[in-house]
Amino acid sequence: MGIMLTSHCRTIACGTGFLCFVMAMLCSCSAGAHHSADASLVSMFLQHEKEFEDLLTDVRADSKLEMISIRDVRYSGRSVFNVKSASDVEAVGLSSERWRSYMSQLNSLGIVQVNQGGKGVTLTVDEPSFLNGDSSKGYQYSLEGLSPLQTSLDAYQISAEDKKSTGGYSVFKALKGNWYIFLYVN
């Protein structure tokens, strides 16, 4: 029995090691390849530009809103996780009507999370996961020009010069005006 268990554990360890190797190889090829295609994001933005602008206006008008996602809210320095109902968000000061409106906007635009801070707003479409190498992709609105700019985020490969002082790698593709598509690799 002990021998069978040891053999079974070795098989699991080898399988796990192989899976980690395969994932590392996939992630090293192209960080952007495991996300929504640039063309898809551009098309969505251009078809729904007014709705993107409306969401941006709503978010920027509410300085207390720091983050809202399909699951969580950070409002006026307070957080609520795994929101189950509108009353959960009212506890941090966000009205249930405003929360419902945000949820409708996020759902219709395919956004999973909105972050507001500094001079911009980030609208995440693809959130970090094990399968995409802990990277995210979406839209960024910035009052300042962003860099480094790439012609394609789909084929982006991690480059040392793109590393941020805080860690991770951020690259951008110009979309329209102050709008960009972003790719962040942790």
Backbone torsions as a table, in degrees:
resi	resn	phi	psi	omega
1	MET	NA	-46.0	179.2
2	GLY	-61.9	-37.1	179.4
3	ILE	-68.0	-42.2	179.1
4	MET	-62.6	-41.3	179.8
5	LEU	-64.8	-42.5	178.6
6	THR	-62.6	-44.0	178.9
7	SER	-62.8	-41.7	179.2
8	HIS	-63.5	-43.5	179.1
9	CYS	-62.9	-40.1	177.6
10	ARG	-63.0	-39.9	178.3
11	THR	-63.0	-43.3	178.7
12	ILE	-64.2	-44.0	-179.5
13	ALA	-62.0	-42.1	178.4
14	CYS	-65.3	-42.7	179.0
15	GLY	-62.8	-42.6	178.7
16	THR	-65.0	-43.1	178.1
17	GLY	-61.4	-41.9	179.2
18	PHE	-64.7	-43.2	179.0
19	LEU	-61.2	-43.0	177.9
20	CYS	-62.2	-40.5	178.6
21	PHE	-62.7	-46.4	-179.5
22	VAL	-62.7	-43.9	179.5
23	MET	-63.8	-40.2	178.7
24	ALA	-63.2	-40.1	179.3
25	MET	-66.8	-41.9	179.0
26	LEU	-63.1	-43.9	-177.6
27	CYS	-70.0	-29.6	-178.3
28	SER	-76.7	-20.2	-179.0
29	CYS	-67.9	-58.1	-179.3
30	SER	-158.0	114.3	-177.5
31	ALA	-62.9	-35.1	-176.6
32	GLY	-78.3	-13.7	-175.5
33	ALA	-70.8	-13.9	-175.7
34	HIS	-101.1	25.8	-176.8
35	HIS	-135.1	176.1	173.0
36	SER	-56.2	139.9	-179.1
37	ALA	-68.0	145.8	176.3
38	ASP	-50.4	-47.4	-177.0
39	ALA	-59.1	-37.7	177.8
40	SER	-64.4	-45.1	179.7
41	LEU	-66.4	-42.7	178.8
42	VAL	-61.3	-47.1	-179.5
43	SER	-60.2	-45.7	179.3
44	MET	-60.2	-44.7	-179.3
45	PHE	-62.3	-49.0	-176.5
46	LEU	-66.2	-35.6	178.6
47	GLN	-72.5	-26.5	-174.9
48	HIS	-126.5	33.0	-175.4
49	GLU	-56.7	-41.7	179.6
50	LYS	-61.4	-41.8	179.7
51	GLU	-66.7	-37.0	175.3
52	PHE	-63.3	-44.2	179.3
53	GLU	-64.5	-38.8	178.0
54	ASP	-63.2	-44.9	178.2
55	LEU	-61.8	-45.0	178.9
56	LEU	-59.2	-45.2	179.1
57	THR	-60.6	-44.7	179.4
58	ASP	-62.2	-45.2	-178.6
59	VAL	-65.3	-48.6	-178.0
60	ARG	-66.3	-26.4	178.6
61	ALA	-74.8	-16.3	-178.0
62	ASP	-112.1	87.1	-175.1
63	SER	-64.8	-17.3	178.9
64	LYS	-78.7	-19.7	-179.5
65	LEU	-76.8	116.9	178.8
66	GLU	-102.9	-41.2	-179.1
67	MET	-155.2	138.7	171.4
68	ILE	-142.2	134.7	178.4
69	SER	-134.0	-179.5	179.2
70	ILE	-68.5	-10.6	-179.4
71	ARG	-122.7	-33.1	-167.4
72	ASP	-130.4	161.3	177.2
73	VAL	-140.7	136.7	168.9
74	ARG	-123.2	114.1	-172.9
75	TYR	-135.4	124.9	178.2
76	SER	53.8	40.0	177.1
77	GLY	80.0	1.6	179.4
78	ARG	-116.5	146.1	-176.5
79	SER	-121.5	150.4	169.4
80	VAL	-134.5	130.6	-177.3
81	PHE	-110.6	151.3	179.5
82	ASN	52.5	56.2	-179.8
83	VAL	-58.8	128.2	179.8
84	LYS	-107.1	-28.4	-178.4
85	SER	-152.9	169.6	179.9
86	ALA	-61.2	-30.3	-180.0
87	SER	-65.1	-27.5	176.9
88	ASP	-62.1	-42.1	-177.6
89	VAL	-78.5	-26.2	176.6
90	GLU	-63.2	-28.0	179.6
91	ALA	-64.0	-23.5	177.8
92	VAL	-102.0	1.7	174.3
93	GLY	105.0	-1.5	178.6
94	LEU	-90.5	128.4	-178.8
95	SER	-67.2	150.1	-179.8
96	SER	-64.1	-36.0	178.9
97	GLU	-63.9	-44.4	180.0
98	ARG	-64.8	-42.1	178.9
99	TRP	-61.1	-46.2	179.0
100	ARG	-61.2	-39.9	178.4
101	SER	-63.1	-46.1	177.0
102	TYR	-59.4	-44.7	-178.6
103	MET	-61.6	-39.5	177.8
104	SER	-64.1	-44.8	179.7
105	GLN	-63.7	-46.5	-179.7
106	LEU	-60.3	-46.1	-179.0
107	ASN	-60.9	-45.9	-176.4
108	SER	-69.7	-25.1	-179.1
109	LEU	-99.7	-1.3	179.9
110	GLY	72.9	28.0	-179.5
111	ILE	-95.5	133.8	178.2
112	VAL	-100.5	-20.1	-180.0
113	GLN	-158.9	144.3	175.4
114	VAL	-122.5	131.8	174.6
115	ASN	-123.0	137.0	177.4
116	GLN	-125.2	131.7	177.6
117	GLY	-179.4	158.1	179.1
118	GLY	58.5	-126.2	-176.6
119	LYS	-108.7	22.8	-177.2
120	GLY	-158.3	177.7	179.0
121	VAL	-132.4	132.1	178.9
122	THR	-110.5	130.0	177.8
123	LEU	-115.8	103.8	-176.2
124	THR	-85.9	129.3	177.0
125	VAL	-99.2	-48.5	179.5
126	ASP	-110.4	113.9	-178.8
127	GLU	-86.4	160.5	-179.3
128	PRO	-61.1	142.3	175.3
129	SER	-155.2	170.0	177.4
130	PHE	-61.7	-37.7	-175.6
131	LEU	-70.8	-23.6	178.9
132	ASN	-109.5	19.8	175.9
133	GLY	71.9	29.0	179.0
134	ASP	59.9	43.0	179.6
135	SER	-120.0	163.4	179.7
136	SER	-136.7	159.0	-177.6
137	LYS	-147.0	146.2	178.6
138	GLY	174.0	-147.1	-176.5
139	TYR	-111.3	148.2	176.0
140	GLN	-135.0	130.7	172.7
141	TYR	-107.3	127.8	-177.6
142	SER	-138.1	136.5	176.7
143	LEU	-74.7	-17.0	177.0
144	GLU	-113.0	151.4	175.9
145	GLY	-62.0	141.8	-179.6
146	LEU	-105.6	150.6	176.4
147	SER	-152.7	160.5	1.6
148	PRO	-78.9	144.8	177.7
149	LEU	-91.6	142.1	177.3
150	GLN	-123.8	154.0	175.3
151	THR	-81.8	-24.2	177.7
152	SER	-145.0	130.0	173.4
153	LEU	-92.8	-16.5	179.3
154	ASP	-60.8	-38.5	-175.4
155	ALA	-102.0	10.6	-175.4
156	TYR	-62.3	131.7	173.6
157	GLN	-116.0	136.0	-177.6
158	ILE	-52.1	134.0	179.9
159	SER	-131.2	136.9	-177.3
160	ALA	-56.6	-35.2	-178.4
161	GLU	-71.5	-12.3	178.6
162	ASP	-92.1	-3.1	-177.6
163	LYS	-70.2	133.1	179.2
164	LYS	-86.3	154.7	179.9
165	SER	-63.8	-24.9	178.3
166	THR	-86.3	-0.7	-176.6
167	GLY	99.0	162.8	179.8
168	GLY	78.2	172.2	-175.8
169	TYR	-129.4	127.0	177.6
170	SER	-122.4	132.5	174.9
171	VAL	-136.4	158.4	-173.0
172	PHE	-136.9	154.9	173.1
173	LYS	-127.4	124.9	179.7
174	ALA	-62.1	136.7	-178.8
175	LEU	-112.8	-66.6	179.9
176	LYS	-165.6	126.6	-179.8
177	GLY	58.5	-122.9	179.2
178	ASN	-90.7	10.6	-179.4
179	TRP	-95.5	141.2	178.8
180	TYR	-138.1	161.2	164.2
181	ILE	-99.8	137.0	179.3
182	PHE	-118.2	154.6	169.5
183	LEU	-132.9	124.0	177.9
184	TYR	-120.2	125.7	178.6
185	VAL	-115.3	121.5	-177.1
186	ASN	-78.9	NA	NA
